[in-house]
């Protein structure tokens, strides 16, 4: 049986919200030859499936004790990342990790989770721009023609508790206020884009890694084949130069305002998580 403790590569995780810089962060981190980082991996899905298969509701789970569950789940990472054994650090990316912290950090207690975040209003704006830029190819992010019909139905679908944005937001909020907060680094996209060198220095300190000089003018990452499967080209493509580009939103004002109020991570009260975030937003006028 594979021994999880024998795995010499250190594991960290990238999670958080979609369209919030996780692919950009992976593109930057992978410049370091000691690191392996990429977009969303299948390990999170496999991890959840195995965990459910070993639950008490499954009749065969009777033959698997807690220690075996940990070994089996840990061996999943060892098997998947065996080709990266030469790397000192592997970053696995998946939005599900925020909802799996008790199990994940029981197996890898020294691991850290970088949670990429962004104003939910700008996340919705970013997805809406992608949808509109591919007007002749209905996006696979939506299940029905009714969901695709208008910007209001598209945003509502994405915000549902089991969909792309809604699930990630709920999982992040659970993790932020949970007992494993000190293992989390909340990283806001706007700061990463505006001050990448300072931000990466803080990330390295959080991880306990030696500094590395990154080239923020030549970040290279894209997954066109994966994006084609979702019929949403550009979903995981980053620009070579890390920079912040101010723009006007394409969302109607009331829709933008509704989702702009959901940045709970800007308030440090009640959380032990480390944060690289913008200032709290002022309360809305009465």
C-alpha positions as CSV (number, residue, x, y, z in Angstrom):
1,X,0.0,0.0,0.0
2,X,1.3,3.5,-0.8
3,X,2.4,5.4,2.3
4,X,1.2,9.0,2.2
5,X,3.9,10.0,4.7
6,X,6.5,8.9,2.1
7,X,5.4,11.6,-0.3
8,X,8.3,14.0,-0.3
9,X,6.6,16.7,-2.4
10,X,4.8,19.3,-0.3
11,X,1.2,19.9,-1.2
12,X,-0.6,23.2,-1.1
13,X,-4.0,24.1,-2.6
14,X,-5.6,26.9,-4.6
15,X,-9.3,27.4,-4.1
16,X,-11.9,30.2,-3.7
17,X,-14.1,31.9,-6.3
18,X,-14.1,31.5,-10.1
19,X,-12.8,34.3,-12.3
20,X,-10.8,35.6,-9.4
21,X,-7.2,35.0,-10.5
22,X,-6.6,31.3,-9.7
23,X,-5.4,30.6,-13.2
24,X,-3.3,33.7,-13.2
25,X,-1.8,32.8,-9.9
26,X,-1.0,29.3,-11.2
27,X,0.6,30.8,-14.3
28,X,2.9,33.0,-12.1
29,X,3.8,30.2,-9.6
30,X,4.8,27.7,-12.3
31,X,7.6,30.1,-13.3
32,X,9.4,28.8,-10.3
33,X,11.1,25.5,-11.3
34,X,10.5,24.1,-7.8
35,X,6.7,24.4,-8.2
36,X,4.0,22.7,-10.1
37,X,0.7,24.6,-10.5
38,X,-2.1,24.4,-13.0
39,X,-5.8,25.1,-13.5
40,X,-8.5,23.0,-11.9
41,X,-7.4,19.4,-11.5
42,X,-9.6,16.3,-11.4
43,X,-8.3,15.4,-7.9
44,X,-11.1,17.4,-6.2
45,X,-13.8,15.5,-8.0
46,X,-12.2,12.1,-7.4
47,X,-11.6,13.0,-3.7
48,X,-15.3,13.9,-3.3
49,X,-16.5,10.7,-5.1
50,X,-14.2,8.5,-3.0
51,X,-15.3,10.2,0.2
52,X,-19.0,9.7,-0.7
53,X,-18.3,6.0,-1.7
54,X,-16.8,5.4,1.8
55,X,-19.7,7.0,3.7
56,X,-21.8,5.0,6.1
57,X,-24.7,5.1,3.6
58,X,-22.7,2.7,1.3
59,X,-22.9,-0.9,2.4
60,X,-19.3,-1.6,1.6
61,X,-18.1,1.3,3.8
62,X,-18.5,-1.1,6.8
63,X,-15.1,-2.6,5.9
64,X,-13.2,0.7,5.8
65,X,-12.1,2.3,9.0
66,X,-11.1,5.9,9.4
67,X,-7.3,5.3,9.1
68,X,-7.9,3.4,5.8
69,X,-10.1,6.3,4.5
70,X,-7.2,8.7,5.1
71,X,-4.7,6.4,3.5
72,X,-6.9,5.9,0.4
73,X,-7.6,9.6,0.0
74,X,-4.0,10.5,0.5
75,X,-2.8,7.9,-2.0
76,X,-5.0,9.6,-4.6
77,X,-2.8,12.7,-4.5
78,X,0.4,10.6,-4.5
79,X,-0.8,8.6,-7.5
80,X,-2.0,11.6,-9.5
81,X,1.1,13.7,-8.8
82,X,3.7,11.0,-9.2
83,X,5.0,12.6,-12.5
84,X,5.8,15.7,-10.4
85,X,8.0,14.0,-7.9
86,X,10.9,16.1,-8.9
87,X,9.1,19.3,-7.8
88,X,9.4,20.5,-4.2
89,X,5.9,21.9,-4.1
90,X,2.7,21.0,-5.9
91,X,-0.4,23.3,-5.9
92,X,-3.7,21.5,-6.6
93,X,-6.4,23.8,-7.8
94,X,-10.1,23.1,-7.1
95,X,-13.0,25.2,-5.7
96,X,-14.2,22.2,-3.8
97,X,-11.3,22.3,-1.3
98,X,-12.9,25.1,0.8
99,X,-15.8,22.6,1.5
100,X,-13.4,19.7,2.3
101,X,-11.0,21.3,4.8
102,X,-11.7,18.9,7.7
103,X,-10.7,15.9,5.7
104,X,-8.1,17.6,3.6
105,X,-6.1,19.1,6.5
106,X,-6.5,15.9,8.5
107,X,-4.5,14.2,5.8
108,X,-2.1,17.1,5.0
109,X,-2.0,19.2,8.2
110,X,0.9,21.3,7.1
111,X,-0.7,22.3,3.8
112,X,-2.0,25.8,3.1
113,X,-4.9,26.9,1.0
114,X,-4.7,30.1,-1.1
115,X,-8.3,31.3,-1.7
116,X,-8.6,33.6,-4.7
117,X,-11.5,36.1,-4.3
118,X,-13.0,39.0,-6.1
119,X,-16.1,41.2,-5.8
120,X,-18.9,38.8,-6.9
121,X,-20.3,41.6,-9.0
122,X,-17.1,41.7,-11.1
123,X,-17.1,37.9,-11.3
124,X,-20.5,38.0,-12.8
125,X,-19.4,40.8,-15.1
126,X,-16.4,38.8,-16.2
127,X,-18.4,35.7,-17.0
128,X,-21.1,37.8,-18.8
129,X,-18.4,39.4,-21.0
130,X,-17.1,35.9,-22.0
131,X,-20.6,34.8,-22.9
132,X,-21.2,37.9,-25.0
133,X,-17.9,37.6,-26.8
134,X,-18.9,34.1,-28.0
135,X,-22.4,35.1,-29.1
136,X,-22.7,32.4,-31.7
137,X,-21.7,29.5,-29.4
138,X,-24.1,28.9,-26.5
139,X,-22.0,28.6,-23.3
140,X,-22.0,25.2,-21.6
141,X,-22.1,27.0,-18.2
142,X,-25.9,27.1,-18.5
143,X,-28.1,24.0,-18.5
144,X,-31.1,25.3,-20.5
145,X,-32.1,27.9,-23.1
146,X,-34.1,29.6,-20.3
147,X,-31.0,30.0,-18.2
148,X,-29.1,31.5,-21.2
149,X,-32.0,33.8,-22.1
150,X,-31.0,37.1,-20.5
151,X,-28.3,38.6,-18.3
152,X,-30.7,38.3,-15.3
153,X,-31.4,34.6,-15.9
154,X,-27.7,33.9,-16.5
155,X,-26.5,35.6,-13.3
156,X,-29.3,34.0,-11.3
157,X,-28.3,30.5,-12.6
158,X,-24.6,31.1,-11.7
159,X,-25.5,32.3,-8.2
160,X,-27.5,29.2,-7.3
161,X,-26.1,27.2,-4.4
162,X,-25.0,24.3,-6.5
163,X,-23.6,26.2,-9.5
164,X,-20.3,27.8,-10.5
165,X,-20.4,30.9,-8.4
166,X,-23.0,30.1,-5.7
167,X,-21.3,26.9,-4.6
168,X,-17.8,28.4,-4.5
169,X,-19.1,31.4,-2.5
170,X,-20.8,29.2,0.1
171,X,-17.8,26.9,0.4
172,X,-15.5,29.9,0.9
173,X,-17.7,31.5,3.5
174,X,-17.8,28.2,5.4
175,X,-14.0,27.9,5.3
176,X,-13.4,31.6,6.2
177,X,-15.4,31.4,9.4
178,X,-14.4,27.8,10.2
179,X,-11.9,26.3,12.6
180,X,-9.2,25.9,9.9
181,X,-9.0,29.6,9.1
182,X,-5.3,29.9,10.0
183,X,-4.5,27.6,7.1
184,X,-6.1,30.0,4.6
185,X,-4.8,33.0,2.7
186,X,-7.5,35.1,1.2
187,X,-6.1,36.7,-1.9
188,X,-8.1,39.4,-3.7
189,X,-7.6,39.6,-7.5
190,X,-7.4,43.4,-7.7
191,X,-4.4,43.5,-5.4
192,X,-2.6,40.6,-7.3
193,X,-3.2,42.5,-10.6
194,X,-2.1,45.9,-9.2
195,X,0.9,44.9,-7.1
196,X,2.0,41.4,-8.2
197,X,5.6,41.6,-6.8
198,X,4.5,42.6,-3.3
199,X,1.7,40.1,-3.4
200,X,3.9,37.2,-4.4
201,X,6.4,38.1,-1.6
202,X,3.5,37.8,0.9
203,X,2.4,34.5,-0.6
204,X,5.9,33.0,-0.3
205,X,6.1,34.2,3.4
206,X,2.7,32.6,4.1
207,X,3.9,29.3,2.6
208,X,7.3,29.4,4.2
209,X,9.1,29.3,0.9
210,X,12.3,31.0,-0.2
211,X,11.7,34.1,-2.4
212,X,11.8,33.8,-6.2
213,X,12.0,36.5,-8.8
214,X,9.0,36.2,-11.2
215,X,8.6,37.8,-14.6
216,X,5.2,39.6,-14.5
217,X,5.6,40.7,-18.1
218,X,5.7,37.1,-19.5
219,X,3.1,35.0,-17.7
220,X,2.0,32.1,-20.0
221,X,-1.0,29.9,-19.3
222,X,-4.0,28.7,-21.3
223,X,-6.2,25.6,-21.6
224,X,-8.1,26.0,-24.9
225,X,-9.1,22.3,-25.1
226,X,-10.8,22.4,-21.7
227,X,-12.5,25.7,-22.4
228,X,-13.7,24.3,-25.7
229,X,-15.5,21.5,-23.9
230,X,-17.4,24.1,-21.9
231,X,-18.1,26.1,-25.1
232,X,-16.6,29.1,-23.3
233,X,-13.4,30.1,-25.1
234,X,-11.0,32.2,-23.0
235,X,-12.2,30.9,-19.6
236,X,-8.7,29.8,-18.6
237,X,-6.5,32.0,-20.7
238,X,-4.3,34.7,-19.0
239,X,-2.7,37.7,-20.5
240,X,1.1,37.7,-20.6
241,X,1.4,41.0,-18.6
242,X,0.0,41.1,-15.1
243,X,-1.8,44.4,-14.9
244,X,-5.1,45.9,-13.6
245,X,-7.5,47.2,-16.3
246,X,-10.3,49.4,-15.0
247,X,-13.5,49.1,-17.0
248,X,-17.2,49.8,-16.8
249,X,-19.5,46.9,-16.0
250,X,-21.8,45.4,-18.6
251,X,-24.3,44.4,-15.9
252,X,-27.4,46.5,-15.2
253,X,-26.9,48.8,-12.2
254,X,-29.3,47.0,-9.9
255,X,-27.8,43.6,-10.7
256,X,-24.3,44.9,-10.1
257,X,-25.2,46.5,-6.8
258,X,-26.9,43.4,-5.5
259,X,-23.8,41.2,-5.9
260,X,-21.3,43.9,-5.0
261,X,-22.4,43.5,-1.3
262,X,-21.2,40.0,-0.9
263,X,-17.5,40.5,-0.2
264,X,-17.7,39.1,3.4
265,X,-13.9,38.5,3.4
266,X,-13.2,42.2,3.6
267,X,-14.3,42.1,7.3
268,X,-11.8,40.3,9.5
269,X,-14.2,39.9,12.4
270,X,-14.9,36.3,13.3
271,X,-12.2,34.8,11.1
272,X,-8.6,33.6,11.7
273,X,-7.7,33.6,8.0
274,X,-4.8,35.6,6.7
275,X,-5.9,38.2,4.1
276,X,-4.5,40.2,1.2
277,X,-7.6,42.1,0.5
278,X,-9.1,45.5,-0.3
279,X,-10.5,47.8,2.4
280,X,-14.1,47.0,3.6
281,X,-16.8,48.5,1.4
282,X,-18.7,51.4,3.1
283,X,-22.3,50.6,4.0
284,X,-24.9,51.4,1.3
285,X,-26.8,54.6,1.7
286,X,-30.3,54.3,3.2
